[in-house]
Amino acid sequence: MLAHQLAKKRTAEKKLAITVFSFPPDKGNVGTAAYLNVFGSIYRVLQVRSRHRHKINTAMVSRYQ
């Protein structure tokens, strides 16, 4: 989708996906990064999006509160 098409959509029609990579795989280090709080940062992004009237799947968010 082109940026100008996205800009014309209402907030309720937009979707956001957040992907967390694990590298090296199968080492139990999902969401780790030097000196960063990955899951805390994602949670804060979701809080801000919620204040801007984006619908947030609270079942997923509540795990990280």
mmCIF file of the N, C-alpha and C atoms, coordinates in Angstrom:
data_MODEL
# 
_entry.id   MODEL 
# 
loop_
_atom_site.group_PDB 
_atom_site.id 
_atom_site.type_symbol 
_atom_site.label_atom_id 
_atom_site.label_alt_id 
_atom_site.label_comp_id 
_atom_site.label_asym_id 
_atom_site.label_entity_id 
_atom_site.label_seq_id 
_atom_site.pdbx_PDB_ins_code 
_atom_site.Cartn_x 
_atom_site.Cartn_y 
_atom_site.Cartn_z 
_atom_site.occupancy 
_atom_site.B_iso_or_equiv 
_atom_site.pdbx_formal_charge 
_atom_site.auth_seq_id 
_atom_site.auth_comp_id 
_atom_site.auth_asym_id 
_atom_site.auth_atom_id 
_atom_site.pdbx_PDB_model_num 
ATOM 1   N N  . MET A 1 1  ? 0.844   -1.176  0.000  1.00 0.00 ? 1  MET A N  1 
ATOM 2   C CA . MET A 1 1  ? 0.000   0.000   0.000  1.00 0.00 ? 1  MET A CA 1 
ATOM 3   C C  . MET A 1 1  ? 0.886   1.235   0.000  1.00 0.00 ? 1  MET A C  1 
ATOM 4   N N  . LEU A 1 2  ? 0.507   2.182   -0.794 1.00 0.00 ? 2  LEU A N  1 
ATOM 5   C CA . LEU A 1 2  ? 1.263   3.421   -0.877 1.00 0.00 ? 2  LEU A CA 1 
ATOM 6   C C  . LEU A 1 2  ? 0.934   4.338   0.292  1.00 0.00 ? 2  LEU A C  1 
ATOM 7   N N  . ALA A 1 3  ? 1.880   5.182   0.666  1.00 0.00 ? 3  ALA A N  1 
ATOM 8   C CA . ALA A 1 3  ? 1.718   6.052   1.827  1.00 0.00 ? 3  ALA A CA 1 
ATOM 9   C C  . ALA A 1 3  ? 0.499   6.966   1.699  1.00 0.00 ? 3  ALA A C  1 
ATOM 10  N N  . HIS A 1 4  ? 0.242   7.485   0.508  1.00 0.00 ? 4  HIS A N  1 
ATOM 11  C CA . HIS A 1 4  ? -0.908  8.396   0.373  1.00 0.00 ? 4  HIS A CA 1 
ATOM 12  C C  . HIS A 1 4  ? -2.231  7.644   0.529  1.00 0.00 ? 4  HIS A C  1 
ATOM 13  N N  . GLN A 1 5  ? -2.264  6.357   0.187  1.00 0.00 ? 5  GLN A N  1 
ATOM 14  C CA . GLN A 1 5  ? -3.467  5.560   0.397  1.00 0.00 ? 5  GLN A CA 1 
ATOM 15  C C  . GLN A 1 5  ? -3.684  5.311   1.888  1.00 0.00 ? 5  GLN A C  1 
ATOM 16  N N  . LEU A 1 6  ? -2.616  5.059   2.588  1.00 0.00 ? 6  LEU A N  1 
ATOM 17  C CA . LEU A 1 6  ? -2.704  4.843   4.027  1.00 0.00 ? 6  LEU A CA 1 
ATOM 18  C C  . LEU A 1 6  ? -3.145  6.116   4.740  1.00 0.00 ? 6  LEU A C  1 
ATOM 19  N N  . ALA A 1 7  ? -2.653  7.242   4.289  1.00 0.00 ? 7  ALA A N  1 
ATOM 20  C CA . ALA A 1 7  ? -3.003  8.519   4.913  1.00 0.00 ? 7  ALA A CA 1 
ATOM 21  C C  . ALA A 1 7  ? -4.491  8.822   4.784  1.00 0.00 ? 7  ALA A C  1 
ATOM 22  N N  . LYS A 1 8  ? -5.124  8.324   3.745  1.00 0.00 ? 8  LYS A N  1 
ATOM 23  C CA . LYS A 1 8  ? -6.551  8.585   3.528  1.00 0.00 ? 8  LYS A CA 1 
ATOM 24  C C  . LYS A 1 8  ? -7.449  7.680   4.367  1.00 0.00 ? 8  LYS A C  1 
ATOM 25  N N  . LYS A 1 9  ? -6.914  6.605   4.884  1.00 0.00 ? 9  LYS A N  1 
ATOM 26  C CA . LYS A 1 9  ? -7.724  5.672   5.678  1.00 0.00 ? 9  LYS A CA 1 
ATOM 27  C C  . LYS A 1 9  ? -8.026  6.257   7.050  1.00 0.00 ? 9  LYS A C  1 
ATOM 28  N N  . ARG A 1 10 ? -9.189  5.885   7.567  1.00 0.00 ? 10 ARG A N  1 
ATOM 29  C CA . ARG A 1 10 ? -9.530  6.263   8.939  1.00 0.00 ? 10 ARG A CA 1 
ATOM 30  C C  . ARG A 1 10 ? -8.668  5.431   9.894  1.00 0.00 ? 10 ARG A C  1 
ATOM 31  N N  . THR A 1 11 ? -8.467  5.955   11.075 1.00 0.00 ? 11 THR A N  1 
ATOM 32  C CA . THR A 1 11 ? -7.651  5.259   12.071 1.00 0.00 ? 11 THR A CA 1 
ATOM 33  C C  . THR A 1 11 ? -8.166  3.844   12.316 1.00 0.00 ? 11 THR A C  1 
ATOM 34  N N  . ALA A 1 12 ? -9.472  3.692   12.394 1.00 0.00 ? 12 ALA A N  1 
ATOM 35  C CA . ALA A 1 12 ? -10.061 2.382   12.680 1.00 0.00 ? 12 ALA A CA 1 
ATOM 36  C C  . ALA A 1 12 ? -9.787  1.366   11.576 1.00 0.00 ? 12 ALA A C  1 
ATOM 37  N N  . GLU A 1 13 ? -9.457  1.814   10.394 1.00 0.00 ? 13 GLU A N  1 
ATOM 38  C CA . GLU A 1 13 ? -9.188  0.913   9.273  1.00 0.00 ? 13 GLU A CA 1 
ATOM 39  C C  . GLU A 1 13 ? -7.725  0.511   9.164  1.00 0.00 ? 13 GLU A C  1 
ATOM 40  N N  . LYS A 1 14 ? -6.862  1.146   9.919  1.00 0.00 ? 14 LYS A N  1 
ATOM 41  C CA . LYS A 1 14 ? -5.427  0.866   9.840  1.00 0.00 ? 14 LYS A CA 1 
ATOM 42  C C  . LYS A 1 14 ? -5.051  -0.250  10.800 1.00 0.00 ? 14 LYS A C  1 
ATOM 43  N N  . LYS A 1 15 ? -4.042  -1.016  10.434 1.00 0.00 ? 15 LYS A N  1 
ATOM 44  C CA . LYS A 1 15 ? -3.549  -2.099  11.285 1.00 0.00 ? 15 LYS A CA 1 
ATOM 45  C C  . LYS A 1 15 ? -2.037  -1.980  11.432 1.00 0.00 ? 15 LYS A C  1 
ATOM 46  N N  . LEU A 1 16 ? -1.558  -2.378  12.590 1.00 0.00 ? 16 LEU A N  1 
ATOM 47  C CA . LEU A 1 16 ? -0.140  -2.323  12.892 1.00 0.00 ? 16 LEU A CA 1 
ATOM 48  C C  . LEU A 1 16 ? 0.300   -3.700  13.374 1.00 0.00 ? 16 LEU A C  1 
ATOM 49  N N  . ALA A 1 17 ? 1.387   -4.179  12.840 1.00 0.00 ? 17 ALA A N  1 
ATOM 50  C CA . ALA A 1 17 ? 1.955   -5.452  13.297 1.00 0.00 ? 17 ALA A CA 1 
ATOM 51  C C  . ALA A 1 17 ? 3.338   -5.182  13.872 1.00 0.00 ? 17 ALA A C  1 
ATOM 52  N N  . ILE A 1 18 ? 3.618   -5.790  15.000 1.00 0.00 ? 18 ILE A N  1 
ATOM 53  C CA . ILE A 1 18 ? 4.935   -5.670  15.629 1.00 0.00 ? 18 ILE A CA 1 
ATOM 54  C C  . ILE A 1 18 ? 5.568   -7.058  15.624 1.00 0.00 ? 18 ILE A C  1 
ATOM 55  N N  . THR A 1 19 ? 6.757   -7.148  15.090 1.00 0.00 ? 19 THR A N  1 
ATOM 56  C CA . THR A 1 19 ? 7.469   -8.423  15.003 1.00 0.00 ? 19 THR A CA 1 
ATOM 57  C C  . THR A 1 19 ? 8.695   -8.384  15.902 1.00 0.00 ? 19 THR A C  1 
ATOM 58  N N  . VAL A 1 20 ? 8.859   -9.423  16.701 1.00 0.00 ? 20 VAL A N  1 
ATOM 59  C CA . VAL A 1 20 ? 10.021  -9.537  17.570 1.00 0.00 ? 20 VAL A CA 1 
ATOM 60  C C  . VAL A 1 20 ? 10.844  -10.728 17.078 1.00 0.00 ? 20 VAL A C  1 
ATOM 61  N N  . PHE A 1 21 ? 12.086  -10.473 16.746 1.00 0.00 ? 21 PHE A N  1 
ATOM 62  C CA . PHE A 1 21 ? 12.962  -11.517 16.231 1.00 0.00 ? 21 PHE A CA 1 
ATOM 63  C C  . PHE A 1 21 ? 13.731  -12.193 17.359 1.00 0.00 ? 21 PHE A C  1 
ATOM 64  N N  . SER A 1 22 ? 14.081  -13.423 17.138 1.00 0.00 ? 22 SER A N  1 
ATOM 65  C CA . SER A 1 22 ? 14.899  -14.178 18.077 1.00 0.00 ? 22 SER A CA 1 
ATOM 66  C C  . SER A 1 22 ? 16.144  -14.645 17.332 1.00 0.00 ? 22 SER A C  1 
ATOM 67  N N  . PHE A 1 23 ? 17.309  -14.168 17.751 1.00 0.00 ? 23 PHE A N  1 
ATOM 68  C CA . PHE A 1 23 ? 18.536  -14.596 17.099 1.00 0.00 ? 23 PHE A CA 1 
ATOM 69  C C  . PHE A 1 23 ? 19.632  -14.754 18.135 1.00 0.00 ? 23 PHE A C  1 
ATOM 70  N N  . PRO A 1 24 ? 20.351  -15.788 18.157 1.00 0.00 ? 24 PRO A N  1 
ATOM 71  C CA . PRO A 1 24 ? 20.167  -16.992 17.347 1.00 0.00 ? 24 PRO A CA 1 
ATOM 72  C C  . PRO A 1 24 ? 18.911  -17.727 17.783 1.00 0.00 ? 24 PRO A C  1 
ATOM 73  N N  . PRO A 1 25 ? 18.258  -18.416 16.850 1.00 0.00 ? 25 PRO A N  1 
ATOM 74  C CA . PRO A 1 25 ? 17.013  -19.102 17.159 1.00 0.00 ? 25 PRO A CA 1 
ATOM 75  C C  . PRO A 1 25 ? 17.207  -20.218 18.190 1.00 0.00 ? 25 PRO A C  1 
ATOM 76  N N  . ASP A 1 26 ? 16.154  -20.486 18.933 1.00 0.00 ? 26 ASP A N  1 
ATOM 77  C CA . ASP A 1 26 ? 16.124  -21.575 19.921 1.00 0.00 ? 26 ASP A CA 1 
ATOM 78  C C  . ASP A 1 26 ? 17.127  -21.409 21.058 1.00 0.00 ? 26 ASP A C  1 
ATOM 79  N N  . LYS A 1 27 ? 17.505  -20.174 21.366 1.00 0.00 ? 27 LYS A N  1 
ATOM 80  C CA . LYS A 1 27 ? 18.432  -19.940 22.470 1.00 0.00 ? 27 LYS A CA 1 
ATOM 81  C C  . LYS A 1 27 ? 17.744  -19.262 23.656 1.00 0.00 ? 27 LYS A C  1 
ATOM 82  N N  . GLY A 1 28 ? 16.398  -19.071 23.565 1.00 0.00 ? 28 GLY A N  1 
ATOM 83  C CA . GLY A 1 28 ? 15.660  -18.499 24.686 1.00 0.00 ? 28 GLY A CA 1 
ATOM 84  C C  . GLY A 1 28 ? 15.891  -17.018 24.885 1.00 0.00 ? 28 GLY A C  1 
ATOM 85  N N  . ASN A 1 29 ? 16.293  -16.318 23.852 1.00 0.00 ? 29 ASN A N  1 
ATOM 86  C CA . ASN A 1 29 ? 16.601  -14.896 24.008 1.00 0.00 ? 29 ASN A CA 1 
ATOM 87  C C  . ASN A 1 29 ? 15.659  -14.018 23.178 1.00 0.00 ? 29 ASN A C  1 
ATOM 88  N N  . VAL A 1 30 ? 14.376  -14.376 23.129 1.00 0.00 ? 30 VAL A N  1 
ATOM 89  C CA . VAL A 1 30 ? 13.406  -13.590 22.357 1.00 0.00 ? 30 VAL A CA 1 
ATOM 90  C C  . VAL A 1 30 ? 13.277  -12.205 22.967 1.00 0.00 ? 30 VAL A C  1 
ATOM 91  N N  . GLY A 1 31 ? 13.393  -11.192 22.143 1.00 0.00 ? 31 GLY A N  1 
ATOM 92  C CA . GLY A 1 31 ? 13.197  -9.819  22.583 1.00 0.00 ? 31 GLY A CA 1 
ATOM 93  C C  . GLY A 1 31 ? 14.327  -9.237  23.386 1.00 0.00 ? 31 GLY A C  1 
ATOM 94  N N  . THR A 1 32 ? 15.508  -9.799  23.295 1.00 0.00 ? 32 THR A N  1 
ATOM 95  C CA . THR A 1 32 ? 16.631  -9.242  24.036 1.00 0.00 ? 32 THR A CA 1 
ATOM 96  C C  . THR A 1 32 ? 17.430  -8.304  23.134 1.00 0.00 ? 32 THR A C  1 
ATOM 97  N N  . ALA A 1 33 ? 17.960  -7.282  23.735 1.00 0.00 ? 33 ALA A N  1 
ATOM 98  C CA . ALA A 1 33 ? 18.818  -6.332  23.033 1.00 0.00 ? 33 ALA A CA 1 
ATOM 99  C C  . ALA A 1 33 ? 19.637  -5.604  24.095 1.00 0.00 ? 33 ALA A C  1 
ATOM 100 N N  . ALA A 1 34 ? 20.861  -5.309  23.783 1.00 0.00 ? 34 ALA A N  1 
ATOM 101 C CA . ALA A 1 34 ? 21.764  -4.688  24.759 1.00 0.00 ? 34 ALA A CA 1 
ATOM 102 C C  . ALA A 1 34 ? 21.187  -3.368  25.270 1.00 0.00 ? 34 ALA A C  1 
ATOM 103 N N  . TYR A 1 35 ? 20.974  -3.295  26.575 1.00 0.00 ? 35 TYR A N  1 
ATOM 104 C CA . TYR A 1 35 ? 20.524  -2.087  27.267 1.00 0.00 ? 35 TYR A CA 1 
ATOM 105 C C  . TYR A 1 35 ? 19.144  -1.600  26.837 1.00 0.00 ? 35 TYR A C  1 
ATOM 106 N N  . LEU A 1 36 ? 18.344  -2.463  26.227 1.00 0.00 ? 36 LEU A N  1 
ATOM 107 C CA . LEU A 1 36 ? 17.002  -2.070  25.799 1.00 0.00 ? 36 LEU A CA 1 
ATOM 108 C C  . LEU A 1 36 ? 15.951  -2.940  26.481 1.00 0.00 ? 36 LEU A C  1 
ATOM 109 N N  . ASN A 1 37 ? 14.818  -2.331  26.811 1.00 0.00 ? 37 ASN A N  1 
ATOM 110 C CA . ASN A 1 37 ? 13.686  -3.049  27.371 1.00 0.00 ? 37 ASN A CA 1 
ATOM 111 C C  . ASN A 1 37 ? 12.698  -3.256  26.223 1.00 0.00 ? 37 ASN A C  1 
ATOM 112 N N  . VAL A 1 38 ? 12.882  -4.310  25.458 1.00 0.00 ? 38 VAL A N  1 
ATOM 113 C CA . VAL A 1 38 ? 12.114  -4.539  24.233 1.00 0.00 ? 38 VAL A CA 1 
ATOM 114 C C  . VAL A 1 38 ? 10.620  -4.623  24.511 1.00 0.00 ? 38 VAL A C  1 
ATOM 115 N N  . PHE A 1 39 ? 10.214  -5.489  25.434 1.00 0.00 ? 39 PHE A N  1 
ATOM 116 C CA . PHE A 1 39 ? 8.789   -5.662  25.683 1.00 0.00 ? 39 PHE A CA 1 
ATOM 117 C C  . PHE A 1 39 ? 8.179   -4.441  26.359 1.00 0.00 ? 39 PHE A C  1 
ATOM 118 N N  . GLY A 1 40 ? 8.933   -3.784  27.197 1.00 0.00 ? 40 GLY A N  1 
ATOM 119 C CA . GLY A 1 40 ? 8.452   -2.542  27.801 1.00 0.00 ? 40 GLY A CA 1 
ATOM 120 C C  . GLY A 1 40 ? 8.238   -1.466  26.748 1.00 0.00 ? 40 GLY A C  1 
ATOM 121 N N  . SER A 1 41 ? 9.132   -1.399  25.782 1.00 0.00 ? 41 SER A N  1 
ATOM 122 C CA . SER A 1 41 ? 8.999   -0.424  24.695 1.00 0.00 ? 41 SER A CA 1 
ATOM 123 C C  . SER A 1 41 ? 7.784   -0.723  23.818 1.00 0.00 ? 41 SER A C  1 
ATOM 124 N N  . ILE A 1 42 ? 7.576   -1.982  23.510 1.00 0.00 ? 42 ILE A N  1 
ATOM 125 C CA . ILE A 1 42 ? 6.398   -2.367  22.722 1.00 0.00 ? 42 ILE A CA 1 
ATOM 126 C C  . ILE A 1 42 ? 5.132   -2.013  23.484 1.00 0.00 ? 42 ILE A C  1 
ATOM 127 N N  . TYR A 1 43 ? 5.121   -2.280  24.782 1.00 0.00 ? 43 TYR A N  1 
ATOM 128 C CA . TYR A 1 43 ? 3.957   -1.943  25.605 1.00 0.00 ? 43 TYR A CA 1 
ATOM 129 C C  . TYR A 1 43 ? 3.666   -0.442  25.556 1.00 0.00 ? 43 TYR A C  1 
ATOM 130 N N  . ARG A 1 44 ? 4.706   0.380   25.652 1.00 0.00 ? 44 ARG A N  1 
ATOM 131 C CA . ARG A 1 44 ? 4.511   1.835   25.604 1.00 0.00 ? 44 ARG A CA 1 
ATOM 132 C C  . ARG A 1 44 ? 3.995   2.288   24.238 1.00 0.00 ? 44 ARG A C  1 
ATOM 133 N N  . VAL A 1 45 ? 4.475   1.667   23.173 1.00 0.00 ? 45 VAL A N  1 
ATOM 134 C CA . VAL A 1 45 ? 3.961   1.979   21.829 1.00 0.00 ? 45 VAL A CA 1 
ATOM 135 C C  . VAL A 1 45 ? 2.467   1.675   21.765 1.00 0.00 ? 45 VAL A C  1 
ATOM 136 N N  . LEU A 1 46 ? 2.067   0.534   22.305 1.00 0.00 ? 46 LEU A N  1 
ATOM 137 C CA . LEU A 1 46 ? 0.649   0.180   22.306 1.00 0.00 ? 46 LEU A CA 1 
ATOM 138 C C  . LEU A 1 46 ? -0.178  1.140   23.148 1.00 0.00 ? 46 LEU A C  1 
ATOM 139 N N  . GLN A 1 47 ? 0.368   1.613   24.262 1.00 0.00 ? 47 GLN A N  1 
ATOM 140 C CA . GLN A 1 47 ? -0.338  2.602   25.080 1.00 0.00 ? 47 GLN A CA 1 
ATOM 141 C C  . GLN A 1 47 ? -0.579  3.888   24.291 1.00 0.00 ? 47 GLN A C  1 
ATOM 142 N N  . VAL A 1 48 ? 0.438   4.368   23.602 1.00 0.00 ? 48 VAL A N  1 
ATOM 143 C CA . VAL A 1 48 ? 0.306   5.599   22.812 1.00 0.00 ? 48 VAL A CA 1 
ATOM 144 C C  . VAL A 1 48 ? -0.704  5.399   21.691 1.00 0.00 ? 48 VAL A C  1 
ATOM 145 N N  . ARG A 1 49 ? -0.624  4.272   21.007 1.00 0.00 ? 49 ARG A N  1 
ATOM 146 C CA . ARG A 1 49 ? -1.572  3.996   19.916 1.00 0.00 ? 49 ARG A CA 1 
ATOM 147 C C  . ARG A 1 49 ? -2.988  3.963   20.455 1.00 0.00 ? 49 ARG A C  1 
ATOM 148 N N  . SER A 1 50 ? -3.175  3.418   21.644 1.00 0.00 ? 50 SER A N  1 
ATOM 149 C CA . SER A 1 50 ? -4.496  3.362   22.264 1.00 0.00 ? 50 SER A CA 1 
ATOM 150 C C  . SER A 1 50 ? -5.029  4.775   22.528 1.00 0.00 ? 50 SER A C  1 
ATOM 151 N N  . ARG A 1 51 ? -4.163  5.657   22.983 1.00 0.00 ? 51 ARG A N  1 
ATOM 152 C CA . ARG A 1 51 ? -4.582  7.045   23.219 1.00 0.00 ? 51 ARG A CA 1 
ATOM 153 C C  . ARG A 1 51 ? -4.943  7.760   21.919 1.00 0.00 ? 51 ARG A C  1 
ATOM 154 N N  . HIS A 1 52 ? -4.424  7.270   20.799 1.00 0.00 ? 52 HIS A N  1 
ATOM 155 C CA . HIS A 1 52 ? -4.755  7.837   19.487 1.00 0.00 ? 52 HIS A CA 1 
ATOM 156 C C  . HIS A 1 52 ? -5.885  7.063   18.815 1.00 0.00 ? 52 HIS A C  1 
ATOM 157 N N  . ARG A 1 53 ? -6.675  6.383   19.643 1.00 0.00 ? 53 ARG A N  1 
ATOM 158 C CA . ARG A 1 53 ? -7.890  5.683   19.211 1.00 0.00 ? 53 ARG A CA 1 
ATOM 159 C C  . ARG A 1 53 ? -7.667  4.459   18.338 1.00 0.00 ? 53 ARG A C  1 
ATOM 160 N N  . HIS A 1 54 ? -6.516  3.850   18.430 1.00 0.00 ? 54 HIS A N  1 
ATOM 161 C CA . HIS A 1 54 ? -6.322  2.567   17.765 1.00 0.00 ? 54 HIS A CA 1 
ATOM 162 C C  . HIS A 1 54 ? -6.873  1.483   18.682 1.00 0.00 ? 54 HIS A C  1 
ATOM 163 N N  . LYS A 1 55 ? -7.553  0.519   18.114 1.00 0.00 ? 55 LYS A N  1 
ATOM 164 C CA . LYS A 1 55 ? -8.082  -0.592  18.894 1.00 0.00 ? 55 LYS A CA 1 
ATOM 165 C C  . LYS A 1 55 ? -6.929  -1.549  19.188 1.00 0.00 ? 55 LYS A C  1 
ATOM 166 N N  . ILE A 1 56 ? -6.724  -1.853  20.459 1.00 0.00 ? 56 ILE A N  1 
ATOM 167 C CA . ILE A 1 56 ? -5.626  -2.723  20.886 1.00 0.00 ? 56 ILE A CA 1 
ATOM 168 C C  . ILE A 1 56 ? -6.222  -4.008  21.431 1.00 0.00 ? 56 ILE A C  1 
ATOM 169 N N  . ASN A 1 57 ? -5.655  -5.139  21.050 1.00 0.00 ? 57 ASN A N  1 
ATOM 170 C CA . ASN A 1 57 ? -6.075  -6.428  21.573 1.00 0.00 ? 57 ASN A CA 1 
ATOM 171 C C  . ASN A 1 57 ? -5.577  -6.534  23.005 1.00 0.00 ? 57 ASN A C  1 
ATOM 172 N N  . THR A 1 58 ? -6.446  -6.235  23.963 1.00 0.00 ? 58 THR A N  1 
ATOM 173 C CA . THR A 1 58 ? -6.023  -6.169  25.373 1.00 0.00 ? 58 THR A CA 1 
ATOM 174 C C  . THR A 1 58 ? -5.662  -7.532  25.938 1.00 0.00 ? 58 THR A C  1 
ATOM 175 N N  . ALA A 1 59 ? -6.119  -8.598  25.317 1.00 0.00 ? 59 ALA A N  1 
ATOM 176 C CA . ALA A 1 59 ? -5.742  -9.941  25.806 1.00 0.00 ? 59 ALA A CA 1 
ATOM 177 C C  . ALA A 1 59 ? -4.233  -10.127 25.685 1.00 0.00 ? 59 ALA A C  1 
ATOM 178 N N  . MET A 1 60 ? -3.632  -9.592  24.627 1.00 0.00 ? 60 MET A N  1 
ATOM 179 C CA . MET A 1 60 ? -2.199  -9.705  24.440 1.00 0.00 ? 60 MET A CA 1 
ATOM 180 C C  . MET A 1 60 ? -1.445  -8.704  25.304 1.00 0.00 ? 60 MET A C  1 
ATOM 181 N N  . VAL A 1 61 ? -1.975  -7.510  25.463 1.00 0.00 ? 61 VAL A N  1 
ATOM 182 C CA . VAL A 1 61 ? -1.287  -6.453  26.210 1.00 0.00 ? 61 VAL A CA 1 
ATOM 183 C C  . VAL A 1 61 ? -1.232  -6.787  27.684 1.00 0.00 ? 61 VAL A C  1 
ATOM 184 N N  . SER A 1 62 ? -2.285  -7.360  28.231 1.00 0.00 ? 62 SER A N  1 
ATOM 185 C CA . SER A 1 62 ? -2.367  -7.577  29.672 1.00 0.00 ? 62 SER A CA 1 
ATOM 186 C C  . SER A 1 62 ? -1.262  -8.493  30.208 1.00 0.00 ? 62 SER A C  1 
ATOM 187 N N  . ARG A 1 63 ? -0.654  -9.304  29.351 1.00 0.00 ? 63 ARG A N  1 
ATOM 188 C CA . ARG A 1 63 ? 0.430   -10.189 29.798 1.00 0.00 ? 63 ARG A CA 1 
ATOM 189 C C  . ARG A 1 63 ? 1.667   -9.411  30.235 1.00 0.00 ? 63 ARG A C  1 
ATOM 190 N N  . TYR A 1 64 ? 1.830   -8.189  29.735 1.00 0.00 ? 64 TYR A N  1 
ATOM 191 C CA . TYR A 1 64 ? 3.066   -7.443  29.970 1.00 0.00 ? 64 TYR A CA 1 
ATOM 192 C C  . TYR A 1 64 ? 2.884   -6.282  30.916 1.00 0.00 ? 64 TYR A C  1 
ATOM 193 N N  . GLN A 1 65 ? 1.734   -6.184  31.572 1.00 0.00 ? 65 GLN A N  1 
ATOM 194 C CA . GLN A 1 65 ? 1.507   -5.077  32.504 1.00 0.00 ? 65 GLN A CA 1 
ATOM 195 C C  . GLN A 1 65 ? 2.151   -5.376  33.830 1.00 0.00 ? 65 GLN A C  1 
# 
